[in-house]
Amino acid sequence: MPKAVWNGTVIAESDQGQVVEGNYYFPPDAIKQQYFKESNTHTTCPWKGVASYYSIEVEGQVNKDAAWYYPQTKDAAKNIEGYIAFWRGVKVE
């Protein structure tokens, strides 16, 4: 089952994700919420919409904006609406 690991800790795990543009998007109920802190960062994808970010905190270490999701997607990306993807050193295995 795919899982996201950062700083030696599993922060998300699910086999119900979606792969888009080489990124594995985890369903919202697959993340371990205690490690996620809302960020004020937003970016825009021309076909998915406006992304919001989470910073991840594990054992006092923070990985700023290491997770992103689209709270409301454009029609072409409805399959990942609310789903969370990772970068910045988070390993999905």
N, CA, C and O atoms as CSV, one atom per row, in Angstrom:
chain,resi,resn,atom,element,x,y,z
A,1,MET,N,N,0.846,-1.178,0.000
A,1,MET,CA,C,0.000,0.000,0.000
A,1,MET,C,C,0.893,1.244,0.000
A,1,MET,O,O,1.806,1.349,0.819
A,2,PRO,N,N,0.639,2.177,-0.904
A,2,PRO,CA,C,1.447,3.395,-0.939
A,2,PRO,C,C,1.363,4.174,0.375
A,2,PRO,O,O,0.309,4.279,1.002
A,3,LYS,N,N,2.525,4.717,0.763
A,3,LYS,CA,C,2.560,5.540,1.958
A,3,LYS,C,C,3.522,6.698,1.740
A,3,LYS,O,O,4.470,6.603,0.960
A,4,ALA,N,N,3.257,7.794,2.448
A,4,ALA,CA,C,4.135,8.955,2.425
A,4,ALA,C,C,4.908,8.974,3.731
A,4,ALA,O,O,4.323,8.860,4.808
A,5,VAL,N,N,6.248,9.122,3.632
A,5,VAL,CA,C,7.110,9.077,4.805
A,5,VAL,C,C,7.991,10.313,4.815
A,5,VAL,O,O,8.602,10.669,3.807
A,6,TRP,N,N,8.048,10.963,5.973
A,6,TRP,CA,C,8.975,12.073,6.159
A,6,TRP,C,C,9.533,12.016,7.570
A,6,TRP,O,O,8.807,11.771,8.534
A,7,ASN,N,N,10.831,12.246,7.674
A,7,ASN,CA,C,11.515,12.246,8.969
A,7,ASN,C,C,11.281,10.921,9.709
A,7,ASN,O,O,11.147,10.892,10.933
A,8,GLY,N,N,11.234,9.817,8.930
A,8,GLY,CA,C,11.085,8.489,9.503
A,8,GLY,C,C,9.686,8.131,9.975
A,8,GLY,O,O,9.491,7.098,10.616
A,9,THR,N,N,8.703,8.985,9.660
A,9,THR,CA,C,7.335,8.779,10.133
A,9,THR,C,C,6.372,8.665,8.952
A,9,THR,O,O,6.443,9.451,8.008
A,10,VAL,N,N,5.477,7.687,9.012
A,10,VAL,CA,C,4.430,7.564,7.997
A,10,VAL,C,C,3.397,8.659,8.265
A,10,VAL,O,O,2.801,8.705,9.341
A,11,ILE,N,N,3.187,9.536,7.289
A,11,ILE,CA,C,2.253,10.648,7.466
A,11,ILE,C,C,0.973,10.481,6.648
A,11,ILE,O,O,-0.001,11.205,6.851
A,12,ALA,N,N,0.984,9.525,5.725
A,12,ALA,CA,C,-0.213,9.206,4.939
A,12,ALA,C,C,-0.059,7.797,4.386
A,12,ALA,O,O,1.051,7.337,4.119
A,13,GLU,N,N,-1.207,7.111,4.218
A,13,GLU,CA,C,-1.165,5.732,3.725
A,13,GLU,C,C,-2.516,5.376,3.123
A,13,GLU,O,O,-3.548,5.503,3.781
A,14,SER,N,N,-2.506,4.929,1.863
A,14,SER,CA,C,-3.751,4.523,1.212
A,14,SER,C,C,-3.469,3.874,-0.132
A,14,SER,O,O,-2.522,4.232,-0.832
A,15,ASP,N,N,-4.319,2.906,-0.475
A,15,ASP,CA,C,-4.257,2.348,-1.826
A,15,ASP,C,C,-5.418,2.877,-2.667
A,15,ASP,O,O,-5.721,2.329,-3.727
A,16,GLN,N,N,-6.057,3.925,-2.201
A,16,GLN,CA,C,-7.188,4.535,-2.915
A,16,GLN,C,C,-6.817,5.865,-3.560
A,16,GLN,O,O,-7.696,6.660,-3.893
A,17,GLY,N,N,-5.519,6.112,-3.737
A,17,GLY,CA,C,-5.057,7.377,-4.299
A,17,GLY,C,C,-5.211,7.452,-5.809
A,17,GLY,O,O,-5.675,6.517,-6.461
A,18,GLN,N,N,-4.812,8.581,-6.332
A,18,GLN,CA,C,-4.849,8.847,-7.766
A,18,GLN,C,C,-3.475,9.351,-8.201
A,18,GLN,O,O,-2.848,10.130,-7.483
A,19,VAL,N,N,-3.004,8.916,-9.361
A,19,VAL,CA,C,-1.745,9.413,-9.894
A,19,VAL,C,C,-2.045,10.419,-10.993
A,19,VAL,O,O,-2.734,10.109,-11.965
A,20,VAL,N,N,-1.523,11.619,-10.827
A,20,VAL,CA,C,-1.693,12.690,-11.816
A,20,VAL,C,C,-0.335,13.355,-12.012
A,20,VAL,O,O,0.293,13.792,-11.047
A,21,GLU,N,N,0.109,13.429,-13.244
A,21,GLU,CA,C,1.386,14.049,-13.606
A,21,GLU,C,C,2.541,13.491,-12.760
A,21,GLU,O,O,3.432,14.235,-12.349
A,22,GLY,N,N,2.515,12.185,-12.508
A,22,GLY,CA,C,3.584,11.528,-11.779
A,22,GLY,C,C,3.531,11.686,-10.268
A,22,GLY,O,O,4.399,11.172,-9.563
A,23,ASN,N,N,2.526,12.389,-9.762
A,23,ASN,CA,C,2.368,12.560,-8.319
A,23,ASN,C,C,1.234,11.677,-7.809
A,23,ASN,O,O,0.178,11.575,-8.433
A,24,TYR,N,N,1.471,11.040,-6.662
A,24,TYR,CA,C,0.446,10.213,-6.027
A,24,TYR,C,C,-0.340,11.100,-5.073
A,24,TYR,O,O,0.218,11.652,-4.125
A,25,TYR,N,N,-1.628,11.234,-5.326
A,25,TYR,CA,C,-2.518,12.034,-4.486
A,25,TYR,C,C,-3.271,11.106,-3.530
A,25,TYR,O,O,-3.980,10.195,-3.957
A,26,PHE,N,N,-3.102,11.353,-2.232
A,26,PHE,CA,C,-3.761,10.558,-1.203
A,26,PHE,C,C,-5.132,11.137,-0.883
A,26,PHE,O,O,-5.292,12.357,-0.840
A,27,PRO,N,N,-6.135,10.268,-0.655
A,27,PRO,CA,C,-7.442,10.791,-0.251
A,27,PRO,C,C,-7.337,11.500,1.107
A,27,PRO,O,O,-6.462,11.179,1.911
A,28,PRO,N,N,-8.227,12.458,1.355
A,28,PRO,CA,C,-8.139,13.243,2.595
A,28,PRO,C,C,-8.138,12.411,3.867
A,28,PRO,O,O,-7.481,12.786,4.839
A,29,ASP,N,N,-8.851,11.299,3.888
A,29,ASP,CA,C,-8.906,10.487,5.109
A,29,ASP,C,C,-7.672,9.600,5.292
A,29,ASP,O,O,-7.589,8.850,6.265
A,30,ALA,N,N,-6.711,9.679,4.362
A,30,ALA,CA,C,-5.505,8.855,4.440
A,30,ALA,C,C,-4.364,9.548,5.180
A,30,ALA,O,O,-3.377,8.905,5.537
A,31,ILE,N,N,-4.491,10.849,5.410
A,31,ILE,CA,C,-3.392,11.559,6.070
A,31,ILE,C,C,-3.554,11.501,7.588
A,31,ILE,O,O,-4.666,11.431,8.111
A,32,LYS,N,N,-2.428,11.530,8.268
A,32,LYS,CA,C,-2.426,11.578,9.732
A,32,LYS,C,C,-2.407,13.057,10.120
A,32,LYS,O,O,-1.357,13.694,10.199
A,33,GLN,N,N,-3.598,13.565,10.354
A,33,GLN,CA,C,-3.845,14.993,10.493
A,33,GLN,C,C,-2.944,15.687,11.513
A,33,GLN,O,O,-2.650,16.873,11.360
A,34,GLN,N,N,-2.502,14.978,12.545
A,34,GLN,CA,C,-1.708,15.623,13.587
A,34,GLN,C,C,-0.376,16.171,13.075
A,34,GLN,O,O,0.239,17.008,13.736
A,35,TYR,N,N,0.078,15.709,11.901
A,35,TYR,CA,C,1.349,16.171,11.348
A,35,TYR,C,C,1.188,17.338,10.370
A,35,TYR,O,O,2.183,17.870,9.878
A,36,PHE,N,N,-0.037,17.735,10.087
A,36,PHE,CA,C,-0.311,18.722,9.038
A,36,PHE,C,C,-0.772,20.048,9.623
A,36,PHE,O,O,-1.667,20.090,10.467
A,37,LYS,N,N,-0.144,21.142,9.159
A,37,LYS,CA,C,-0.512,22.492,9.580
A,37,LYS,C,C,-0.832,23.314,8.335
A,37,LYS,O,O,-0.048,23.347,7.387
A,38,GLU,N,N,-1.980,23.971,8.342
A,38,GLU,CA,C,-2.374,24.805,7.200
A,38,GLU,C,C,-1.313,25.862,6.922
A,38,GLU,O,O,-0.706,26.406,7.845
A,39,SER,N,N,-1.099,26.144,5.652
A,39,SER,CA,C,-0.162,27.172,5.212
A,39,SER,C,C,-0.946,28.265,4.489
A,39,SER,O,O,-2.056,28.030,4.011
A,40,ASN,N,N,-0.373,29.438,4.414
A,40,ASN,CA,C,-1.003,30.531,3.655
A,40,ASN,C,C,-0.582,30.526,2.191
A,40,ASN,O,O,-1.001,31.398,1.431
A,41,THR,N,N,0.232,29.565,1.785
A,41,THR,CA,C,0.738,29.491,0.412
A,41,THR,C,C,-0.338,28.961,-0.530
A,41,THR,O,O,-1.073,28.030,-0.199
A,42,HIS,N,N,-0.415,29.572,-1.707
A,42,HIS,CA,C,-1.315,29.119,-2.771
A,42,HIS,C,C,-0.594,29.260,-4.104
A,42,HIS,O,O,0.164,30.206,-4.316
A,43,THR,N,N,-0.840,28.312,-4.997
A,43,THR,CA,C,-0.340,28.400,-6.369
A,43,THR,C,C,-1.492,28.042,-7.301
A,43,THR,O,O,-2.517,27.512,-6.872
A,44,THR,N,N,-1.306,28.338,-8.572
A,44,THR,CA,C,-2.365,28.064,-9.543
A,44,THR,C,C,-1.856,27.169,-10.655
A,44,THR,O,O,-0.795,27.412,-11.231
A,45,CYS,N,N,-2.622,26.135,-10.950
A,45,CYS,CA,C,-2.368,25.263,-12.100
A,45,CYS,C,C,-3.423,25.594,-13.141
A,45,CYS,O,O,-4.603,25.695,-12.802
A,46,PRO,N,N,-3.030,25.766,-14.409
A,46,PRO,CA,C,-4.003,26.167,-15.425
A,46,PRO,C,C,-5.162,25.188,-15.615
A,46,PRO,O,O,-6.262,25.600,-15.984
A,47,TRP,N,N,-4.926,23.886,-15.365
A,47,TRP,CA,C,-6.025,22.935,-15.612
A,47,TRP,C,C,-6.595,22.303,-14.339
A,47,TRP,O,O,-7.675,21.714,-14.379
A,48,LYS,N,N,-5.883,22.418,-13.206
A,48,LYS,CA,C,-6.407,21.852,-11.955
A,48,LYS,C,C,-7.063,22.902,-11.068
A,48,LYS,O,O,-8.047,22.609,-10.389
A,49,GLY,N,N,-6.533,24.120,-11.063
A,49,GLY,CA,C,-7.104,25.178,-10.241
A,49,GLY,C,C,-6.108,25.717,-9.235
A,49,GLY,O,O,-4.898,25.636,-9.447
A,50,VAL,N,N,-6.616,26.273,-8.132
A,50,VAL,CA,C,-5.784,26.893,-7.101
A,50,VAL,C,C,-5.452,25.852,-6.029
A,50,VAL,O,O,-6.340,25.237,-5.439
A,51,ALA,N,N,-4.148,25.673,-5.794
A,51,ALA,CA,C,-3.683,24.719,-4.787
A,51,ALA,C,C,-3.466,25.420,-3.454
A,51,ALA,O,O,-3.027,26.569,-3.400
A,52,SER,N,N,-3.783,24.704,-2.384
A,52,SER,CA,C,-3.458,25.128,-1.027
A,52,SER,C,C,-2.387,24.184,-0.500
A,52,SER,O,O,-2.207,23.083,-1.020
A,53,TYR,N,N,-1.678,24.619,0.535
A,53,TYR,CA,C,-0.541,23.848,1.042
A,53,TYR,C,C,-0.655,23.570,2.534
A,53,TYR,O,O,-1.320,24.286,3.282
A,54,TYR,N,N,0.026,22.496,2.933
A,54,TYR,CA,C,0.240,22.173,4.337
A,54,TYR,C,C,1.746,22.153,4.586
A,54,TYR,O,O,2.518,21.738,3.721
A,55,SER,N,N,2.154,22.596,5.754
A,55,SER,CA,C,3.497,22.310,6.235
A,55,SER,C,C,3.373,21.053,7.094
A,55,SER,O,O,2.339,20.806,7.715
A,56,ILE,N,N,4.436,20.274,7.114
A,56,ILE,CA,C,4.428,19.023,7.869
A,56,ILE,C,C,5.369,19.173,9.057
A,56,ILE,O,O,6.496,19.647,8.913
A,57,GLU,N,N,4.901,18.767,10.224
A,57,GLU,CA,C,5.724,18.834,11.423
A,57,GLU,C,C,5.783,17.457,12.072
A,57,GLU,O,O,4.763,16.880,12.450
A,58,VAL,N,N,7.020,16.942,12.191
A,58,VAL,CA,C,7.257,15.641,12.815
A,58,VAL,C,C,8.403,15.804,13.806
A,58,VAL,O,O,9.494,16.239,13.437
A,59,GLU,N,N,8.154,15.457,15.048
A,59,GLU,CA,C,9.159,15.511,16.105
A,59,GLU,C,C,9.865,16.864,16.154
A,59,GLU,O,O,11.088,16.926,16.280
A,60,GLY,N,N,9.097,17.937,16.056
A,60,GLY,CA,C,9.642,19.284,16.173
A,60,GLY,C,C,10.292,19.839,14.920
A,60,GLY,O,O,10.689,21.004,14.896
A,61,GLN,N,N,10.408,19.026,13.878
A,61,GLN,CA,C,10.982,19.505,12.619
A,61,GLN,C,C,9.857,19.845,11.648
A,61,GLN,O,O,8.880,19.105,11.528
A,62,VAL,N,N,10.006,20.976,10.956
A,62,VAL,CA,C,8.964,21.453,10.041
A,62,VAL,C,C,9.467,21.407,8.605
A,62,VAL,O,O,10.577,21.846,8.307
A,63,ASN,N,N,8.637,20.872,7.725
A,63,ASN,CA,C,8.897,20.851,6.285
A,63,ASN,C,C,7.842,21.762,5.665
A,63,ASN,O,O,6.708,21.343,5.429
A,64,LYS,N,N,8.228,23.020,5.402
A,64,LYS,CA,C,7.279,24.042,4.970
A,64,LYS,C,C,6.698,23.733,3.595
A,64,LYS,O,O,7.426,23.438,2.646
A,65,ASP,N,N,5.382,23.807,3.508
A,65,ASP,CA,C,4.656,23.649,2.240
A,65,ASP,C,C,4.993,22.345,1.512
A,65,ASP,O,O,5.070,22.317,0.283
A,66,ALA,N,N,5.192,21.278,2.267
A,66,ALA,CA,C,5.609,19.999,1.678
A,66,ALA,C,C,4.454,19.176,1.123
A,66,ALA,O,O,4.674,18.151,0.478
A,67,ALA,N,N,3.223,19.619,1.370
A,67,ALA,CA,C,2.050,18.913,0.847
A,67,ALA,C,C,1.123,19.929,0.207
A,67,ALA,O,O,1.000,21.058,0.682
A,68,TRP,N,N,0.470,19.521,-0.877
A,68,TRP,CA,C,-0.495,20.419,-1.508
A,68,TRP,C,C,-1.759,19.667,-1.877
A,68,TRP,O,O,-1.774,18.443,-2.004
A,69,TYR,N,N,-2.815,20.444,-2.042
A,69,TYR,CA,C,-4.100,19.871,-2.430
A,69,TYR,C,C,-4.925,20.956,-3.104
A,69,TYR,O,O,-4.630,22.145,-2.988
A,70,TYR,N,N,-5.951,20.530,-3.801
A,70,TYR,CA,C,-6.862,21.446,-4.490
A,70,TYR,C,C,-8.226,21.348,-3.817
A,70,TYR,O,O,-8.954,20.381,-4.038
A,71,PRO,N,N,-8.588,22.354,-2.985
A,71,PRO,CA,C,-9.876,22.290,-2.289
A,71,PRO,C,C,-11.061,22.288,-3.250
A,71,PRO,O,O,-12.072,21.629,-3.006
A,72,GLN,N,N,-10.923,23.039,-4.349
A,72,GLN,CA,C,-11.954,23.060,-5.404
A,72,GLN,C,C,-11.230,23.042,-6.739
A,72,GLN,O,O,-10.565,24.010,-7.110
A,73,THR,N,N,-11.363,21.938,-7.456
A,73,THR,CA,C,-10.658,21.806,-8.733
A,73,THR,C,C,-11.525,22.285,-9.888
A,73,THR,O,O,-12.739,22.456,-9.772
A,74,LYS,N,N,-10.847,22.491,-10.998
A,74,LYS,CA,C,-11.567,22.684,-12.256
A,74,LYS,C,C,-12.120,21.309,-12.663
A,74,LYS,O,O,-11.716,20.281,-12.119
A,75,ASP,N,N,-13.034,21.309,-13.613
A,75,ASP,CA,C,-13.728,20.068,-14.006
A,75,ASP,C,C,-12.781,18.936,-14.397
A,75,ASP,O,O,-13.052,17.777,-14.084
A,76,ALA,N,N,-11.671,19.252,-15.076
A,76,ALA,CA,C,-10.759,18.217,-15.569
A,76,ALA,C,C,-10.042,17.468,-14.448
A,76,ALA,O,O,-9.480,16.399,-14.688
A,77,ALA,N,N,-10.052,18.007,-13.232
A,77,ALA,CA,C,-9.299,17.396,-12.132
A,77,ALA,C,C,-10.188,16.990,-10.955
A,77,ALA,O,O,-9.696,16.838,-9.836
A,78,LYS,N,N,-11.471,16.815,-11.190
A,78,LYS,CA,C,-12.400,16.477,-10.095
A,78,LYS,C,C,-11.984,15.200,-9.345
A,78,LYS,O,O,-12.304,15.046,-8.166
A,79,ASN,N,N,-11.278,14.293,-10.017
A,79,ASN,CA,C,-10.871,13.037,-9.376
A,79,ASN,C,C,-9.848,13.237,-8.253
A,79,ASN,O,O,-9.627,12.323,-7.458
A,80,ILE,N,N,-9.217,14.425,-8.176
A,80,ILE,CA,C,-8.259,14.671,-7.097
A,80,ILE,C,C,-8.696,15.814,-6.181
A,80,ILE,O,O,-7.896,16.295,-5.379
A,81,GLU,N,N,-9.919,16.245,-6.284
A,81,GLU,CA,C,-10.387,17.339,-5.418
A,81,GLU,C,C,-10.260,16.942,-3.952
A,81,GLU,O,O,-10.823,15.939,-3.515
A,82,GLY,N,N,-9.513,17.744,-3.203
A,82,GLY,CA,C,-9.304,17.476,-1.783
A,82,GLY,C,C,-8.194,16.480,-1.485
A,82,GLY,O,O,-7.818,16.311,-0.325
A,83,TYR,N,N,-7.662,15.820,-2.504
A,83,TYR,CA,C,-6.602,14.839,-2.311
A,83,TYR,C,C,-5.264,15.543,-2.088
A,83,TYR,O,O,-5.070,16.664,-2.557
A,84,ILE,N,N,-4.342,14.894,-1.376
A,84,ILE,CA,C,-3.090,15.509,-0.962
A,84,ILE,C,C,-1.904,14.833,-1.637
A,84,ILE,O,O,-1.811,13.606,-1.669
A,85,ALA,N,N,-0.993,15.650,-2.178
A,85,ALA,CA,C,0.249,15.153,-2.779
A,85,ALA,C,C,1.439,15.783,-2.043
A,85,ALA,O,O,1.281,16.743,-1.288
A,86,PHE,N,N,2.628,15.225,-2.278
A,86,PHE,CA,C,3.809,15.615,-1.509
A,86,PHE,C,C,5.019,15.906,-2.393
A,86,PHE,O,O,5.107,15.455,-3.535
A,87,TRP,N,N,5.939,16.667,-1.829
A,87,TRP,CA,C,7.255,16.928,-2.424
A,87,TRP,C,C,8.173,17.360,-1.302
A,87,TRP,O,O,7.868,17.118,-0.134
A,88,ARG,N,N,9.299,17.998,-1.624
A,88,ARG,CA,C,10.241,18.528,-0.636
A,88,ARG,C,C,10.749,17.459,0.337
A,88,ARG,O,O,10.768,17.658,1.552
A,89,GLY,N,N,11.152,16.339,-0.222
A,89,GLY,CA,C,11.775,15.313,0.600
A,89,GLY,C,C,10.843,14.278,1.192
A,89,GLY,O,O,11.299,13.327,1.827
A,90,VAL,N,N,9.539,14.446,0.995
A,90,VAL,CA,C,8.601,13.417,1.461
A,90,VAL,C,C,8.652,12.276,0.451
A,90,VAL,O,O,8.442,12.487,-0.744
A,91,LYS,N,N,8.928,11.082,0.928
A,91,LYS,CA,C,9.031,9.916,0.031
A,91,LYS,C,C,7.696,9.200,-0.027
A,91,LYS,O,O,7.097,8.886,1.001
A,92,VAL,N,N,7.237,8.947,-1.246
A,92,VAL,CA,C,6.036,8.135,-1.430
A,92,VAL,C,C,6.530,6.783,-1.949
A,92,VAL,O,O,7.141,6.685,-3.013
A,93,GLU,N,N,6.244,5.755,-1.166
A,93,GLU,CA,C,6.762,4.413,-1.529
A,93,GLU,C,C,5.688,3.359,-1.425
A,93,GLU,O,O,5.948,2.186,-1.692
